[in-house]
């Protein structure tokens, strides 16, 4: 009596065993082809949400880091009292705000609201409402700061060109610039906490 190859012998027919073996297309590619395939797989798995989140995190880093950095260097340069150094640093401060801070200020709400929409968070959530309110507060402080920086730059240019001390108006602007920076940076710190914890 012939033995059934599956039931009696415990083995599958040769043709079925061959079908289960991986063919050349199933084997992982080698060399550059393998690296390219891996990169394509990574790109393919990145969702729109993750791309938005990446842009959001990067722009928040630029917004806070650039703001803190240029504020620190301008503050210590002002304290030194060297008119030429103040003129140069103030010019660079204005330039950095246009190149880095301004794009980050725009990208932050665009990516933030897009992620809220994709994730299905209601806009009525307290952490979202507080984040928006604090961001508007920071923006309300930042806009006059930009104007003050440009005015201080112009005053420093005149003083440096004429080899004269900075006028009292410069220091009045500098005090307001410093005062407005405190609530702006404080608001951003609280927003970071809200983004991480998302309290109900």
C-alpha positions in Angstrom: 0.0 0.0 0.0 1.5 3.4 -1.0 2.1 5.8 1.8 0.5 9.3 1.4 3.6 11.7 1.4 1.8 14.2 3.5 0.0 12.1 6.1 2.1 9.0 6.2 5.6 10.3 5.5 5.1 13.8 7.1 6.6 15.5 4.0 5.0 17.6 1.3 5.4 16.8 -2.4 8.5 18.1 -4.0 6.6 20.7 -6.1 5.1 22.3 -3.0 8.4 22.5 -1.2 9.9 24.3 -4.2 7.1 26.8 -4.2 7.9 27.8 -0.6 11.6 28.5 -1.3 12.3 32.2 -1.9 13.1 33.0 -5.5 15.6 35.6 -6.6 13.0 38.5 -6.3 12.3 37.5 -2.7 15.9 37.6 -1.6 17.2 41.0 -0.3 19.3 42.8 -2.9 23.0 43.4 -2.4 25.3 46.3 -2.9 23.9 49.8 -3.9 20.6 48.3 -4.9 20.1 47.1 -1.3 20.9 50.5 0.1 18.6 52.3 -2.4 15.8 49.9 -1.6 16.2 50.5 2.1 16.1 54.2 1.7 13.0 54.0 -0.5 11.3 51.9 2.1 12.1 54.5 4.8 10.7 57.3 2.7 7.6 55.2 1.9 6.8 54.6 5.5 7.0 58.3 6.5 3.5 59.5 6.8 2.3 63.1 6.2 1.9 63.4 10.0 5.5 62.5 10.7 6.8 64.9 8.0 4.7 67.7 9.5 5.9 66.8 13.0 9.5 66.9 11.8 9.0 70.3 10.3 7.2 71.5 13.5 10.0 70.3 15.8 12.7 71.8 13.6 11.0 75.1 13.3 10.3 75.3 17.1 14.0 74.6 17.6 15.0 77.4 15.2 12.5 79.7 16.7 13.6 79.3 20.3 17.3 78.6 19.7 17.8 81.5 17.3 15.8 83.9 19.5 17.7 83.0 22.6 21.1 83.0 20.9 20.8 86.4 19.2 19.2 87.9 22.4 22.1 86.8 24.5 24.8 88.1 22.2 23.1 91.4 21.7 22.6 91.8 25.5 26.2 91.2 26.3 27.4 93.4 23.5 25.2 96.2 24.7 26.7 95.9 28.2 30.2 96.2 26.8 29.4 99.6 25.3 31.5 99.4 22.2 29.6 101.4 19.6 31.1 99.6 16.6 30.5 96.2 18.1 27.0 97.1 19.0 26.4 98.3 15.4 27.7 95.0 13.9 25.8 92.7 16.3 22.5 94.7 16.0 22.8 94.4 12.2 23.4 90.6 12.5 20.5 90.4 14.9 18.1 92.0 12.4 19.4 89.7 9.6 19.0 86.6 11.7 15.5 87.5 12.6 14.6 87.8 8.9 16.4 84.6 7.8 15.5 82.3 10.6 13.0 83.6 13.1 10.4 84.8 10.6 10.2 81.6 8.5 9.9 79.6 11.8 7.1 81.9 13.1 5.2 81.1 9.9 5.9 77.3 9.8 4.9 76.7 13.4 1.2 77.4 13.2 0.8 76.0 9.7 2.3 72.6 10.7 0.7 72.7 14.1 -2.9 73.1 12.8 -2.2 70.6 10.1 -1.1 68.0 12.7 -4.2 68.8 14.8 -6.4 68.2 11.8 -4.7 64.9 10.8 -4.7 63.6 14.4 -8.4 64.5 14.9 -7.8 66.7 18.0 -10.7 69.1 18.6 -9.7 72.7 18.5 -11.6 73.2 21.7 -9.1 71.1 23.6 -7.7 73.2 26.5 -4.0 72.5 25.6 -4.6 73.7 22.0 -6.5 76.8 23.1 -3.8 77.7 25.6 -1.0 77.0 23.1 -2.7 79.3 20.5 -3.2 82.1 23.1 0.4 81.9 24.3 1.7 81.9 20.7 -0.3 85.0 20.0 1.1 86.6 23.1 4.7 85.7 22.0 3.9 87.1 18.6 2.5 90.3 20.1 5.8 90.8 21.9 8.0 89.8 19.0 6.6 92.2 16.4 7.6 95.4 18.4 10.9 93.7 19.2 11.6 93.5 15.5 10.8 97.2 15.0 13.0 98.1 18.0 15.9 96.1 16.7 15.7 97.9 13.3 15.6 101.3 15.1 18.5 100.4 17.3 20.5 99.3 14.2 19.8 102.6 12.5 20.9 104.6 15.6 24.0 102.5 16.0 24.9 103.1 12.4 24.7 106.8 12.8 26.7 106.8 16.0 29.4 104.6 14.5 29.6 106.7 11.4 29.9 109.9 13.3 32.2 108.4 16.0 29.8 109.5 18.7 28.2 107.8 21.7 24.9 106.1 21.4 22.0 108.4 22.1 19.7 108.0 25.1 16.9 106.9 22.7 19.0 103.8 21.9 19.1 102.7 25.5 15.4 103.4 26.0 14.7 101.1 23.0 17.1 98.5 24.5 15.2 98.4 27.8 11.9 97.8 26.1 13.5 95.2 23.8 14.7 93.3 26.9 11.4 93.6 28.8 9.3 92.4 25.8 11.6 89.4 25.4 10.7 88.0 28.9 7.0 87.2 28.3 7.8 86.1 24.7 10.3 83.4 25.8 8.3 82.4 28.8 5.3 81.8 26.6 7.3 79.6 24.3 8.5 77.5 27.2 5.0 76.9 28.4 3.9 76.0 24.9 6.7 73.4 24.8 5.3 71.9 28.0 1.7 71.9 26.6 2.9 70.2 23.4 4.7 67.4 25.3 2.0 66.7 28.0 -1.2 67.7 26.2 -3.2 68.1 29.4 -7.0 67.7 29.2 
